[in-house]
Amino acid sequence: MPTVQSKDGTTLAYDVLGSGPALVCLTGATCFRTFRPVAADAKVFASAFTVYNWDRRGRGDSGDTPPYAVAREVDDVEAMIDAAGGHAILYGHSSGAALALETAVRLPAKVDAVVVYDAPYVQDETARAEYARLAARVDALLDEGSNAKALKAFLRGIGMPRAFVGLLPLVPGWRTMKALAPTLRYDIALTENLPPLARCAGIEVPVHVVVGEKNPPGLAVVARQLADAIPNATHRTLAGQNHLVSAKALLPILSAAAAQRRHR
């Protein structure tokens, strides 16, 4: 298992699959690189890319160094890009999409292109107030050690169907997801505000904004906001897809990003 060190000394664990342009994948809440859906997606992407599938800080085999800051997670992405040769395409899913955009803003020289799926910023002030209440609830549950309740409350609060959330304890990997519930605070820090449209307007690399058709409507609103703000961004709604998007449906979009990426 290869590892790399972030600027603050945090050890990041990763796997490398496939061949082709470097693709660094940024996963969403409580995901980790060996989680079955994440590993399966990486294998699909590896048919066209050299995929860097890694554990974000506090997850899987990666370490963590408090206190948390978004800038430290951007440093983590930079460490992965450097491991990939110094520049890469970024694919961000859910809170990983927010992290991918933040990286493109802060590290333009190292990002070749960005594909984001279901960037989960709040779409307006009403949604921000609701999310703040959810964040407080999750934080309180985590403080009392109720990781499972915190994770379920978070997933229901962001629009996951109750039936799906109720079945999660039967899913392989649930025990690990539950253990990683404290990192929900990191995902919330990335997504608790309106999309940073003014800052994203300065992104110079190709950006492909993608959203699933079967998602809560707020995600579609945010996707449109981002695509309108980022110069020359593309916008795509994937028919029949929800938040658990098919990697095969995404692969053509990633391949288009590779074809349009900034060449060096």
C-alpha positions in Angstrom: 0.0 0.0 0.0 1.7 3.2 -1.1 1.4 6.3 1.1 2.3 10.0 0.8 2.8 12.7 3.3 0.7 15.9 3.3 2.2 19.2 4.3 1.2 18.8 8.0 2.6 15.4 8.2 -0.6 13.4 7.7 -0.1 10.1 6.0 -2.4 9.4 3.1 -3.0 5.9 1.8 -3.8 5.2 -1.8 -4.0 2.6 -4.6 -3.1 3.1 -8.2 -5.0 1.3 -11.0 -5.0 1.3 -14.8 -3.1 3.4 -17.3 -3.6 6.6 -19.1 -4.0 10.2 -17.9 -3.8 10.7 -14.1 -7.2 10.8 -12.4 -7.3 11.7 -8.7 -10.7 10.7 -7.2 -12.2 12.7 -4.3 -14.9 10.7 -2.5 -17.9 11.9 -0.5 -19.0 11.5 3.1 -17.7 8.5 5.0 -16.4 6.9 1.8 -13.0 5.1 1.8 -10.9 3.6 -1.0 -11.7 -0.1 -0.2 -15.4 0.5 0.2 -17.0 -1.8 -2.4 -18.8 0.9 -4.4 -15.7 3.2 -4.4 -13.3 0.4 -5.4 -15.8 -0.7 -8.2 -15.9 2.8 -9.6 -12.1 3.0 -9.6 -11.9 -0.2 -11.6 -14.3 1.2 -14.2 -12.3 4.5 -14.5 -9.1 2.5 -14.7 -10.1 1.3 -18.2 -9.2 4.7 -19.5 -7.1 6.4 -16.7 -4.3 5.9 -14.2 -6.6 6.2 -11.2 -5.4 7.4 -7.8 -8.0 6.0 -5.4 -7.2 7.3 -1.9 -8.4 7.7 1.6 -9.2 11.3 2.6 -7.8 12.3 6.0 -9.4 10.6 8.9 -10.6 7.6 6.8 -9.5 4.1 5.9 -5.7 3.8 6.2 -5.0 7.5 6.2 -4.0 9.4 9.2 -5.4 12.7 10.6 -3.9 15.8 12.2 -6.2 18.2 14.0 -7.5 20.8 13.8 -9.4 20.4 10.6 -9.2 23.1 7.9 -10.3 23.0 4.3 -6.9 24.3 3.3 -5.4 21.2 4.9 -7.5 19.0 2.7 -6.4 20.9 -0.4 -2.9 20.2 0.8 -3.8 16.5 0.8 -5.1 16.7 -2.7 -1.9 18.4 -3.8 0.1 15.6 -2.2 -1.9 13.1 -4.3 -1.4 15.1 -7.4 2.3 15.2 -6.8 2.3 11.4 -6.3 0.6 11.3 -9.7 3.4 13.2 -11.4 2.6 16.8 -10.5 -0.6 17.4 -12.4 -3.9 15.4 -12.8 -7.6 15.5 -13.7 -9.8 15.7 -10.6 -13.0 13.8 -10.2 -15.0 14.9 -7.1 -18.2 13.2 -5.9 -20.5 15.0 -3.4 -18.4 16.8 -0.8 -15.4 15.6 -2.9 -16.8 17.8 -5.6 -16.5 20.9 -3.4 -12.9 19.9 -2.5 -12.1 19.4 -6.2 -13.3 22.9 -7.0 -11.5 24.4 -4.1 -8.3 22.7 -5.3 -8.8 24.1 -8.8 -9.1 27.6 -7.3 -6.0 27.3 -5.1 -3.7 25.1 -7.3 -4.5 26.0 -11.0 -1.0 25.0 -12.1 -1.5 21.4 -11.0 -5.1 20.7 -12.1 -5.6 19.7 -15.8 -9.4 19.5 -15.6 -12.2 18.9 -13.1 -15.3 16.8 -13.2 -17.8 17.3 -10.3 -20.9 15.2 -9.6 -23.6 16.4 -7.2 -21.7 19.3 -5.6 -23.8 19.6 -2.4 -23.5 23.3 -1.4 -26.6 24.9 -0.1 -28.6 26.6 -2.8 -30.1 29.6 -0.8 -30.3 31.1 2.6 -33.3 29.0 3.6 -31.3 25.8 2.8 -28.3 27.2 4.7 -30.4 27.7 7.8 -31.8 24.1 7.5 -28.3 22.7 7.0 -27.0 24.6 10.0 -29.7 22.9 12.2 -28.7 19.5 10.7 -25.0 20.2 11.4 -25.8 21.1 15.0 -27.8 17.8 15.4 -25.0 15.7 13.9 -22.4 17.5 16.0 -24.3 16.8 19.2 -24.8 13.1 18.3 -21.1 12.8 17.6 -20.2 14.5 20.8 -22.2 11.9 22.7 -20.6 9.1 20.8 -23.7 8.1 18.8 -21.9 7.6 15.5 -24.6 5.5 13.9 -27.4 8.0 14.8 -25.3 10.9 13.6 -24.6 9.2 10.2 -28.2 8.3 9.7 -29.4 11.8 10.7 -27.0 13.3 8.2 -28.0 11.1 5.3 -31.7 11.6 5.9 -31.1 15.3 6.3 -29.4 15.6 2.9 -32.3 13.8 1.2 -31.4 10.1 1.2 -34.5 8.0 1.2 -35.4 6.7 4.7 -35.8 3.2 3.4 -32.2 3.3 2.0 -30.8 4.7 5.2 -32.7 2.1 7.2 -31.0 -0.7 5.2 -27.5 0.7 5.5 -26.6 -1.4 8.6 -26.9 -4.5 6.3 -24.4 -3.1 3.7 -20.8 -4.4 3.8 -18.7 -1.6 5.1 -21.3 -0.2 7.4 -19.1 -0.8 10.5 -16.3 1.3 8.9 -18.7 4.0 7.7 -20.0 4.3 11.3 -16.5 4.5 12.7 -15.8 7.3 10.2 -18.8 9.4 11.2 -16.7 12.0 13.0 -15.3 13.1 9.5 -18.8 14.3 8.7 -17.7 17.5 10.3 -15.2 17.8 7.5 -17.8 17.3 4.8 -20.1 19.8 6.5 -17.3 22.4 6.6 -16.9 22.0 2.8 -20.5 22.3 2.0 -22.3 24.4 4.6 -22.3 27.6 2.6 -23.6 28.9 -0.7 -21.4 27.9 -3.7 -18.3 30.2 -3.9 -19.4 31.5 -7.3 -17.1 34.6 -7.3 -14.1 32.5 -6.5 -15.0 29.7 -8.9 -15.3 32.4 -11.7 -11.6 32.5 -11.6 -11.1 28.8 -12.4 -9.2 28.6 -15.7 -9.1 24.9 -16.3 -11.9 22.9 -18.0 -14.7 22.1 -15.6 -17.5 19.6 -16.2 -20.5 20.1 -13.9 -22.7 17.0 -13.6 -25.8 16.3 -11.6 -28.1 13.3 -11.4 -31.7 13.6 -12.7 -33.2 11.7 -9.7 -31.6 13.9 -7.0 -33.2 16.4 -4.6 -33.8 19.6 -6.7 -31.3 21.7 -4.7 -28.5 19.8 -6.3 -29.7 20.7 -9.8 -29.9 24.4 -8.7 -26.4 24.4 -7.4 -25.1 22.6 -10.5 -26.6 25.3 -12.7 -25.2 28.1 -10.5 -21.7 26.6 -10.8 -21.9 26.0 -14.5 -23.1 29.6 -15.1 -20.3 31.0 -12.9 -17.3 29.1 -14.1 -15.9 30.2 -17.5 -16.5 27.7 -20.3 -17.8 25.1 -17.9 -20.0 22.3 -19.3 -23.3 21.3 -17.6 -24.9 17.8 -17.9 -27.8 16.2 -16.2 -27.5 12.4 -16.2 -30.8 10.8 -16.9 -31.9 8.1 -14.5 -29.1 8.7 -12.1 -29.3 9.5 -8.4 -26.5 10.4 -5.9 -25.1 6.8 -6.2 -24.1 7.5 -9.8 -23.0 4.7 -12.2 -19.3 4.9 -13.0 -20.1 3.7 -16.5 -22.4 6.7 -17.0 -19.6 9.0 -15.9 -16.8 7.5 -17.9 -17.6 9.2 -21.2 -17.7 12.6 -19.4 -14.3 11.9 -17.7 -12.9 10.9 -21.1 -14.2 14.2 -22.6 -12.5 16.0 -19.8 -9.2 14.2 -20.6 -9.5 15.1 -24.3 -10.1 18.8 -23.4 -7.6 19.0 -20.5 -4.9 21.6 -20.4 -1.9 20.0 -22.1 1.6 20.5 -20.8 
